[in-house]
Amino acid sequence: MLAAVGGEQVTAARVRVVVVDDDALVRTGLRLMLGGSDVVELVGEAGDGHEGLTVVERERPDVVLMDIRMPGLDGLAATRRLTERGSGARVIVLTTFDTDEMVLTALRHGAAGFLLKDTPPAELVDAVVRVARGEPMLSPSVTAQVITAATRTPDDTREKQARERVSRLTDREREVAVAIGRGLSNAEIAAELYLGLATVKTHIGRLFTKLEASNRVQIALCVHDAGLT
């Protein structure tokens, strides 16, 4: 059985999701939104980062919807710890969006997506499914803010590290990395560079290793820091 999501098909096996947010009302809203979908399944909830880490370790979800501002261990620290622990869960940060630098920090800590809390239900479900497949997902306004923050706060050390990592790439890998930095999907990269989809996926796998990235967003940020976009 297949279900259409965002114009594509995914298998009937539902995406397992954990929600981490200190606002009970927000958790209730997300529970209702996710509960109305037949392609995602809410498997756990937590009210702070510490509890969130415990729930994620126990439930082993595909995706975590993570609030940034929480008492105790906030979403930034919790995301970083999940990355450090090698968790297979991909994190989508949810926020009312009040600081663009916080967005950038979350992405550098390993978040695979960043969405506003007022994202419509259908778009939220679509984002969860896409992130579970390994695609980055940012709200359009968030994307603009991330670019602004990245260009406004140059970091010589970060730029040097990014350039060193990029220097490890072959010419074709660099082209694929730049395409990811432009937000292209695998299919779009394949069409633009005249490559097979399997070849694109192979190049991306090598990019994760050479650029020391855990997701496509981090590849895009590395490419930006190196001055290639």
Secondary structure as the mmCIF struct_conf table of DSSP 4:
data_model
#
loop_
_struct_conf.conf_type_id
_struct_conf.id
_struct_conf.beg_label_comp_id
_struct_conf.beg_label_asym_id
_struct_conf.beg_label_seq_id
_struct_conf.end_label_comp_id
_struct_conf.end_label_asym_id
_struct_conf.end_label_seq_id
STRN STRN1 LEU A 2 VAL A 5
TURN_TY1_P TURN_TY1_P1 GLY A 6 GLY A 7
STRN STRN2 GLU A 8 THR A 11
BEND BEND1 ALA A 12 ALA A 13
HELX_LH_PP_P HELX_LH_PP_P1 ARG A 14 ARG A 14
STRN STRN3 VAL A 15 VAL A 20
BEND BEND2 ASP A 22 ASP A 22
HELX_RH_AL_P HELX_RH_AL_P1 ALA A 24 GLY A 35
TURN_TY1_P TURN_TY1_P2 GLY A 36 GLY A 36
BEND BEND3 ASP A 38 VAL A 39
STRN STRN4 VAL A 40 ALA A 46
BEND BEND4 GLY A 47 ASP A 48
HELX_RH_AL_P HELX_RH_AL_P2 GLY A 49 GLU A 59
BEND BEND5 ASP A 62 ASP A 62
STRN STRN5 VAL A 63 ASP A 67
BEND BEND6 ILE A 68 ILE A 68
BEND BEND7 PRO A 71 LEU A 73
HELX_RH_AL_P HELX_RH_AL_P3 GLY A 75 GLU A 84
TURN_TY1_P TURN_TY1_P3 ARG A 85 GLY A 86
HELX_LH_PP_P HELX_LH_PP_P2 ALA A 89 ALA A 89
STRN STRN6 ARG A 90 THR A 95
HELX_RH_AL_P HELX_RH_AL_P4 ASP A 100 ARG A 108
TURN_TY1_P TURN_TY1_P4 HIS A 109 GLY A 110
BEND BEND8 ALA A 112 ALA A 112
STRN STRN7 GLY A 113 LEU A 116
TURN_TY1_P TURN_TY1_P5 LYS A 117 ASP A 118
HELX_RH_AL_P HELX_RH_AL_P5 PRO A 121 ALA A 132
TURN_TY1_P TURN_TY1_P6 ARG A 133 GLY A 134
STRN STRN8 MET A 137 LEU A 138
HELX_RH_AL_P HELX_RH_AL_P6 PRO A 140 ARG A 152
BEND BEND9 THR A 153 THR A 153
HELX_RH_AL_P HELX_RH_AL_P7 ASP A 156 VAL A 166
TURN_TY1_P TURN_TY1_P7 SER A 167 ARG A 168
BEND BEND10 LEU A 169 LEU A 169
HELX_RH_AL_P HELX_RH_AL_P8 ASP A 171 GLY A 181
TURN_TY1_P TURN_TY1_P8 ARG A 182 GLY A 183
HELX_RH_AL_P HELX_RH_AL_P9 ASN A 186 LEU A 193
TURN_TY1_P TURN_TY1_P9 TYR A 194 TYR A 194
HELX_RH_AL_P HELX_RH_AL_P10 LEU A 197 LYS A 210
TURN_TY1_P TURN_TY1_P10 LEU A 211 GLU A 212
BEND BEND11 SER A 214 ASN A 215
HELX_RH_AL_P HELX_RH_AL_P11 ARG A 216 ASP A 225
TURN_TY1_P TURN_TY1_P11 ALA A 226 GLY A 227
#
